[in-house]
Amino acid sequence: MATRAQPVLSCWMVALLAADGREYVYRVYAPDDARPGDLFWSAFHCHEDSLLPRTLDCFDTAEIWQLLD
């Protein structure tokens, strides 16, 4: 039986500024060639599903970096 290869995912960190002045950092698993906008929205929607204070939905305020082995 043939199986489809699973994509190799990297660990990305996305820091979002919140209305309360804090910075919330989320771990996002995505391919090496993931687009920054996709990483941002993944973290943003994760935060919005929580009870934490609202984050700024401005992409320019986010910090995104990849964790390397």
C-alpha positions in Angstrom: 0.0 0.0 0.0 1.4 3.4 -1.0 1.5 6.1 1.6 1.8 9.8 1.0 4.9 11.4 2.4 4.2 13.7 5.3 5.6 17.2 4.8 8.5 18.1 7.1 7.3 20.8 9.5 9.5 23.4 11.2 8.9 25.2 14.5 8.2 28.9 14.2 7.6 31.4 16.9 5.1 34.2 16.5 5.0 37.1 19.0 1.8 39.2 19.0 1.2 42.4 20.8 -2.0 42.7 22.9 -4.2 45.5 23.9 -3.1 45.1 27.5 0.5 45.9 26.4 1.8 42.4 26.8 3.4 40.2 24.2 2.1 36.7 23.7 4.3 34.2 21.9 2.9 31.2 20.0 4.6 28.1 18.5 3.4 27.3 15.0 4.4 24.2 13.1 4.7 24.9 9.4 6.9 24.0 6.4 10.2 25.8 5.9 8.8 27.8 3.1 5.7 29.0 5.0 4.6 32.5 4.2 4.9 35.0 7.1 1.2 36.0 6.7 0.1 32.4 7.1 2.2 32.1 10.3 0.7 35.3 11.6 -2.9 34.3 11.0 -2.3 30.9 12.5 -1.1 32.4 15.8 -3.7 35.2 15.7 -6.6 32.8 15.4 -5.1 30.6 18.2 -5.0 33.6 20.5 -8.5 34.8 19.5 -9.9 31.4 20.6 -8.6 32.0 24.1 -9.8 34.2 26.9 -6.7 36.4 26.8 -6.9 40.1 26.0 -7.4 41.0 22.3 -4.2 41.1 20.2 -3.5 43.7 17.5 -4.4 42.3 14.2 -1.7 44.3 12.4 0.8 42.1 10.7 3.5 44.8 11.1 3.5 44.5 14.9 4.2 40.8 14.9 7.7 39.2 15.3 8.2 35.9 13.5 11.3 33.7 13.8 12.1 30.1 13.0 13.6 27.8 15.7 16.6 25.9 14.3 18.0 22.6 15.5 
